[in-house]
Amino acid sequence: MPEQNKPDDQGLDKEQLPFWKMFLSVFQASFGVQNKKNKERDFEKGSVKGFVAAALVFTVLFVMTLVIVVNLVLP
């Protein structure tokens, strides 16, 4: 008797992570506070292109924040 394939096995029911969740995962991982459950979710449902985009956005925002803080602190 043939085994019935689940939608997950065929990749048809693979739900993509929304961009804000990918960005939040990048943010958490950059500071070392990403938990194992989220990491596993990211590898199962996340896309490489989405995480690269989220990492680029995070990097730009982080550098801009540092520049603003330095300009405010220094006279």
FENQUIZI-V575324 format. One record per backbone hydrogen bond with DSSP energy under -0.5 kcal/mol. CO is the residue of the C=O (numbers start at 1). NH is the residue of the N-H. E is the energy in kcal/mol with one decimal. If there is no record, write none. Layout:
co | nh | e
CO | NH | E
CO | NH | E
//
This chain:
co | nh | e
6 | 9 | -0.6
6 | 10 | -1.1
7 | 11 | -0.8
7 | 12 | -1.5
7 | 13 | -1.0
11 | 14 | -0.7
13 | 15 | -1.0
18 | 21 | -0.7
18 | 22 | -1.7
19 | 23 | -2.9
20 | 24 | -2.2
21 | 25 | -2.2
22 | 26 | -2.4
23 | 27 | -2.6
24 | 28 | -2.7
25 | 29 | -2.7
26 | 30 | -2.1
27 | 31 | -1.0
28 | 31 | -0.5
28 | 33 | -2.6
29 | 32 | -0.9
35 | 39 | -2.1
36 | 40 | -2.4
37 | 41 | -2.0
38 | 42 | -2.6
39 | 43 | -2.0
40 | 44 | -1.7
41 | 45 | -2.9
42 | 46 | -2.0
45 | 17 | -1.0
47 | 51 | -2.1
48 | 52 | -2.5
49 | 53 | -2.3
50 | 54 | -2.4
51 | 55 | -2.4
52 | 56 | -2.3
53 | 57 | -2.5
54 | 58 | -2.6
55 | 59 | -2.5
56 | 60 | -2.3
57 | 61 | -2.5
58 | 62 | -2.8
59 | 63 | -2.5
60 | 64 | -2.5
61 | 65 | -2.3
62 | 66 | -2.2
63 | 67 | -2.5
64 | 68 | -2.4
65 | 69 | -2.5
66 | 70 | -2.5
67 | 71 | -2.4
68 | 72 | -1.9
69 | 73 | -2.2
70 | 74 | -2.7
//
